[in-house]
Amino acid sequence: MRLEIKHLQLVQSICATRNLTRAAQQLFISQPALSKQLAELEDRLGFALFQRTRKAMIATEAGAAFNQHAQRILGDVAVLDDYLKRYGKGDAGRLRLSIDPLHHADWLAAWLAQMREEFPHLNVQVKQVPDLLYSLQQGDSDLVILGETSPASEIDFHTLNADELVAILPPGHALAHRPWLQAPDLAGQALLYHFELEQSYLYRRYLHPQKIELGSLQHIQDIPAIIALVRAGMGMSLLPRRLLRGDEQGLVVRPIGEQGFPFTWHVAVAHGDTRPATQRAVHYLKEQLAGH
């Protein structure tokens, strides 16, 4: 037979009160209506759930077993109901943030504290992914912070803060005396680079179109290691200026081009993601990075 939530509730209430009148009061229905519902339930089951006496309603063996299951199920329903209410307010589930490794995330602790205060039950995850936009499009990330944007269907980009790509060199480097560097200056140079070269903006925008050939390329994904190797005279690199704050000692930092190479960091979210937690996460990111 098909059981309904009201059947579980009426058996639980009768077992708890052992009285039809008090059980009806708990369920906010009349005593005759409760008696009718119980009779219909027992008729559909084909056996009695309660032994009726002058003093009390006593659960039969089947009634006691029914009540045990009803308590567990109603408890699970209450937990689910609470979760769904919190989810609707954004305070449940998970929120996954992926950040470009070249982004200086000195704001992260303050941002997490804001999210935790407003959404204490939300599971906020910070993860690294190989392809930020692809991760967002595939539903593996909910927000991604990236510096290079391109038109993408079903993606909304929100501006965060300005930055600048600069060249870093050891003091004795042959290019260290120049006030700024240009793409052709990379010809023949030993470049320590975070990205796979042919997948990078540098290669697609400058090196490949201008047929500029590097002297060597060392692909290193650890940013502190790149900076340490540049200091040691092992080559040069290109990094966001904000990433170098407080860590420029022993380095020569030069703009790229006379006007520099400015760019903007963005946070991207899936179009149509109107969850309160996502919207507040974007708001707090903008707040944290304002003026940086």
C-alpha positions in Angstrom: 0.0 0.0 0.0 1.0 3.6 -0.4 1.8 5.3 2.9 1.6 9.1 3.3 3.4 11.4 5.8 0.1 11.9 7.6 -0.1 8.1 8.4 3.3 8.2 10.0 2.4 11.3 12.0 -0.9 9.9 13.3 0.7 6.6 14.5 3.6 8.5 16.1 1.2 10.9 17.9 -1.1 8.1 19.1 1.8 6.1 20.4 3.2 9.2 22.2 -0.1 10.2 23.8 -1.9 6.9 24.0 -5.0 8.9 23.6 -7.0 9.8 20.4 -8.1 13.2 21.7 -4.7 14.4 22.7 -3.2 13.0 19.5 -5.8 14.9 17.5 -4.9 18.1 19.3 -1.2 17.6 18.5 -2.0 17.1 14.8 -4.5 20.1 14.8 -7.4 18.0 13.5 -10.6 16.8 15.2 -10.8 13.6 17.1 -13.4 12.1 14.7 -11.2 12.9 11.7 -8.2 11.2 13.4 -10.3 8.1 14.3 -11.5 7.9 10.6 -7.9 8.2 9.3 -6.7 5.5 11.7 -9.6 3.2 10.7 -8.9 3.7 7.0 -5.2 2.9 7.5 -5.8 -0.2 9.5 -8.4 -1.3 6.9 -5.9 -0.9 4.1 -3.2 -2.7 6.1 -5.5 -5.6 7.0 -4.5 -5.6 10.7 -4.8 -3.5 13.8 -2.1 -1.1 14.9 -3.7 -0.3 18.3 -5.6 -2.2 20.9 -8.4 0.0 22.1 -9.1 -0.1 25.8 -11.2 2.1 28.1 -8.1 3.9 29.4 -5.7 4.0 26.6 -4.7 3.2 23.0 -2.0 0.5 23.2 0.2 -0.2 20.2 0.1 -3.8 18.9 3.3 -5.5 17.9 2.7 -4.2 14.3 1.8 -0.8 15.7 5.0 -0.6 17.7 7.1 -1.6 14.7 5.3 0.9 12.5 6.0 3.7 15.1 9.7 2.9 15.2 10.0 3.2 11.4 7.7 6.3 11.5 10.0 8.1 14.0 13.1 7.4 11.9 11.4 8.5 8.6 9.8 11.6 10.1 13.2 12.5 11.7 14.8 12.2 8.2 12.0 14.3 6.7 12.6 17.0 9.3 16.3 17.0 8.5 15.6 17.2 4.8 13.1 20.0 5.3 15.6 22.0 7.3 18.3 21.4 4.7 16.1 22.5 1.8 15.1 25.7 3.7 18.7 26.5 4.3 19.6 25.6 0.7 17.0 28.0 -0.5 18.6 30.8 1.6 22.1 29.8 0.4 23.2 28.3 3.7 23.6 24.7 2.6 25.3 22.7 0.0 28.7 23.6 -1.4 30.4 26.5 -3.2 33.6 25.7 -5.1 36.0 28.5 -5.9 38.9 28.0 -8.3 41.7 30.6 -8.6 44.3 31.2 -11.2 47.6 30.3 -9.6 49.1 33.7 -10.7 46.4 35.6 -8.8 47.7 37.0 -5.5 45.0 35.7 -3.1 45.9 37.7 0.0 42.2 38.5 0.4 41.2 34.8 0.8 41.2 34.6 4.6 39.0 37.7 5.0 36.6 36.5 2.2 36.2 33.0 3.8 35.5 34.7 7.1 32.7 36.8 5.5 31.2 33.7 3.8 31.4 31.6 7.0 29.7 34.3 9.0 26.8 34.7 6.6 26.5 31.1 5.5 27.8 29.0 8.5 26.5 25.7 7.1 27.8 26.2 3.5 30.7 24.0 2.5 33.1 26.4 0.8 35.9 24.7 -1.2 38.9 26.3 -2.8 40.4 24.1 -5.5 42.9 24.2 -8.3 41.9 23.1 -11.8 43.9 22.9 -15.0 41.3 24.8 -17.1 39.3 27.4 -15.2 36.6 28.2 -17.8 36.2 24.5 -18.7 35.8 23.6 -15.1 33.0 26.3 -14.7 31.3 25.2 -17.9 31.3 21.5 -16.8 29.9 22.3 -13.4 33.1 21.4 -11.5 33.5 24.9 -10.2 31.0 27.5 -9.1 33.2 30.6 -9.3 36.6 31.0 -11.0 39.0 33.9 -10.8 41.0 34.5 -14.0 42.9 37.3 -15.8 42.2 36.4 -19.4 38.6 36.5 -20.6 37.1 35.5 -23.9 33.5 35.3 -25.0 31.9 32.1 -23.6 28.3 31.0 -23.7 26.4 30.8 -20.5 29.2 32.6 -18.5 29.0 35.9 -16.7 32.2 37.9 -16.0 32.4 40.4 -13.1 35.3 42.8 -12.9 37.5 42.6 -9.8 40.8 44.6 -9.9 43.5 45.8 -12.2 46.9 44.3 -12.4 50.0 44.5 -14.7 52.1 41.8 -16.3 55.8 42.6 -15.7 59.1 41.0 -16.5 61.4 39.9 -13.6 65.1 39.5 -14.1 68.2 38.9 -12.0 70.3 42.1 -11.5 73.1 41.0 -13.8 70.8 40.0 -16.7 71.6 41.5 -20.1 68.2 43.2 -20.3 68.2 44.6 -16.7 69.4 48.0 -17.9 66.4 48.6 -20.1 63.6 50.8 -18.8 61.0 48.4 -20.3 61.0 45.3 -22.4 59.2 44.4 -25.6 58.2 41.0 -27.0 61.2 40.8 -29.4 63.5 41.1 -26.4 62.5 37.6 -25.4 64.3 36.1 -28.4 67.1 33.9 -27.3 66.3 34.3 -23.6 65.9 31.6 -21.0 62.3 31.9 -19.8 60.9 30.4 -16.6 57.2 30.2 -17.2 54.2 28.9 -15.2 52.0 28.0 -18.3 52.5 25.5 -21.0 53.9 27.8 -23.6 51.7 27.0 -26.6 48.6 27.3 -24.4 49.5 30.7 -23.1 48.4 34.2 -24.1 52.0 35.2 -24.5 52.6 32.6 -27.2 49.3 33.2 -29.0 49.5 37.0 -29.0 53.2 37.7 -29.4 55.7 34.9 -29.8 53.9 32.9 -32.5 52.6 35.8 -34.7 56.1 37.5 -34.6 58.0 34.2 -34.9 60.0 35.0 -31.8 62.0 32.0 -30.6 63.1 31.7 -27.0 66.5 30.5 -26.1 65.0 27.9 -23.7 61.8 27.4 -21.7 61.5 25.9 -18.3 57.9 25.0 -17.4 57.5 25.4 -13.6 54.1 25.6 -11.9 55.5 26.6 -8.5 55.5 30.4 -8.4 57.9 30.8 -5.4 60.3 28.4 -7.2 60.2 30.6 -10.3 61.0 33.7 -8.3 63.9 31.9 -6.5 65.3 30.6 -9.7 65.2 34.1 -11.2 67.1 35.5 -8.2 69.6 32.7 -8.7 70.3 33.9 -12.2 68.7 30.9 -13.9 66.6 33.0 -16.3 63.8 35.5 -16.5 60.0 35.3 -16.1 56.8 37.2 -16.6 54.4 37.5 -13.6 51.6 39.8 -12.4 52.9 42.8 -10.4 50.6 42.2 -7.5 52.1 38.7 -7.0 55.5 40.3 -6.3 54.3 42.7 -3.5 56.8 42.5 -0.7 59.0 40.0 -2.6 60.9 42.1 -5.0 64.3 42.0 -3.2 67.0 40.7 -5.4 64.9 41.2 -8.6 64.8 43.7 -11.4 61.2 44.4 -12.3 60.5 45.9 -15.7 57.2 46.9 -17.4 56.4 45.2 -20.7 56.1 48.0 -23.3 56.5 51.7 -22.7 52.9 51.9 -21.5 53.1 48.6 -19.6 50.9 45.5 -19.9 47.8 46.2 -17.8 45.1 43.6 -17.5 42.1 43.0 -15.3 41.2 40.1 -13.0 37.6 38.8 -13.2 35.4 36.4 -11.4 33.3 34.2 -13.7 30.1 32.4 -12.7 27.6 30.4 -14.7 24.9 32.5 -16.2 21.7 31.9 -14.3 23.3 30.9 -11.0 21.1 33.0 -8.8 21.8 31.2 -5.6 22.2 33.7 -2.7 25.6 32.2 -1.7 27.0 32.7 -5.2 25.7 36.3 -5.4 27.1 37.2 -2.0 30.4 35.5 -2.8 30.8 37.7 -5.9 29.8 40.8 -3.8 32.4 40.0 -1.1 35.1 39.3 -3.7 34.5 42.8 -5.2 34.5 44.3 -1.8 37.8 42.6 -0.8 39.6 43.5 -4.0 38.3 47.1 -4.3 41.2 49.4 -4.5 43.8 46.7 -5.0 
